[in-house]
Amino acid sequence: MSVQTPTIAPRRHGVAANVIRGCLGNTIEWFDWFVYATFSLYFAASFFPGESPTAQLLASSAVFAVGFLMRPLGGWLLGAYADWKGRRAALTLSVLLMSGGSLAIALIPSYASIGLAAPILLLVVRLVQGLSVGGEFGSSATYLSEIATPKRRGFFSSFQYVSIVLGQLLALIVMIVMQQIFSDSVLTAWAWRIPFVIGAILGLAVLYLRRTMDETDHFKADQAQKEQHKAATFHEGEQIEKRGLKSLLTEYPKQMAAVFALAIGGTVAFYTFTTYFTKYMVNSAGLPKSMASVVSFIALLIFMFLQPLTGAISDRFGRKPVMLFFALGIMISTVPIFTIVGNTHSGLVAFGGMMIGLVFLSGYTALAAIVKAELFPTKIRAIGVGVPHALVAAVFGGTTETVALSLKNAGHESAFFYWVIGCVALTLVAILLIPETSKHSTLESQDPTVSGTDGVITERYSTADIITKHDGAEPKETARV
């Protein structure tokens, strides 16, 4: 069957303007997500009664961890919604859920006022926010990869992690500023609610920006093709095209497994060198908390600027060399970095160790969105990226600190270093097996700007077909003009 799509309407905004709109929402989402962890020291007593501050912090941390469990559900529901209603619609809904949740936390009365209902309401809100952040990654990765110009997809999609790290830094900055303005007693009594209000207000502004950003040409063309396919199946009696989770599980299991493997090492390394490393500097190296905070802030700031540089390098030399730089670099350097930093009292040495890890890590984070998005066709891209990534984030990302601290408590701290290496080794295997997606991807084969003229798409072979061909089978013919 020959499939043609109508001419695609021109975009209202340029690529950069759309990328900014998408990334600002991502930044606010992660700001709201990390504000909870950052300010839990102050609000834990408001929701969890008891004489022990440690018990209160454990309770608030447990609620934070439960939010991770909702991420796979969010990756599924919002990913399917993005593939059904559009990337813009899913991203708008995602930021609405997250910002609404922040406002709700700011308004929830304390345990002293409403009793057990307070922690229950907090738990419910965090579940909603976990669903939101779980759906954000796949939808955002898909949007950035599709909206970008073909030869600069690595560069533009790298801004996803720019926005994630920026959200972390903003949460930390707000805490530092508020600590200078308010006393600990005031922060504990009521001022902790302010950053949640800030997140809600910023979310409203970003909600407007996301509603005004352009839908991607890929999604619009896919919708037109879907409508024509429906008409054809009605007249010719063909089988209706499968979409959603069923299509992902039955038609793209190898791509899904590839995303799993790619995400495991990258996610564990990300949480190891961005969040746990700060605690390691304090607990193992014995650095003052203030010094560790400064070291982490400067290192993360530099790490943020490394993302677009690394993405641009992948556009020039390919995705696989950059991803190999990440995997091999982390596997070789992790043990020396942690061993040296664990036996120093120098903030400069700790900064150097953290920075080396983050330089290697940028080889994954800058490409995490584009490499995964390039594995799937348009009809299944958001859910294909979102579901496996969210599952890995819940199982491996949410437990990275727990594994590290548990091994340290058991007297086997160095075993954690090899745990990180083992996880990254799985990613290395995936990198070696997948094709070079910058040259052979579903994005290139379905791109209106390179595949056809006047908005007509010529669908060539997808990465799914290339992987099948590597297994010794002939690639199937897809729809052609």
ABEGO torsion letter per residue (X at the ends): XBBBBBBBBBBABBAAAAAAAAAAAAAAAAAAAAAAAAAAAAAAAAABBEABAAAAAAAAAAAAAAAAAAAAAAAAAAAAAAAAAEAAAAAAAAAAAAAAAAAAAAABBBAAAAEAAAAAAAAAAAAAAAAAAAAAAAAAAAAAAAABBAAAAAAAAAAAAAAAAAAAAAAAAAAAAAAAABBAAAAAAAAAAAAAAAAAAAAAAAAAAAAABBBBAAAAAAAAAAAAAAAAAAAAGBBBBBBEAAAAAAAAAAAAAAAAAAAAAAAAAAAAAAAAAAAAAAAAAGBBAAAAAAAAAAAAAAAAAAAAAAAAAAAAAEAAAAAAAAAAAAAAAAAAAAAAAAABABAAAAAAAAAAAAAAAAAAAAAAAAAAAAABBAAAAAAAAAAAAAAAAAAAAAAAAAAAAAAAAAGBAAAAAAAAAAAAAAAAAAAAABBBAAABBAAAAABAAAABBGGBBBBBBBAAAAAAAAAGBBBBBBBBX
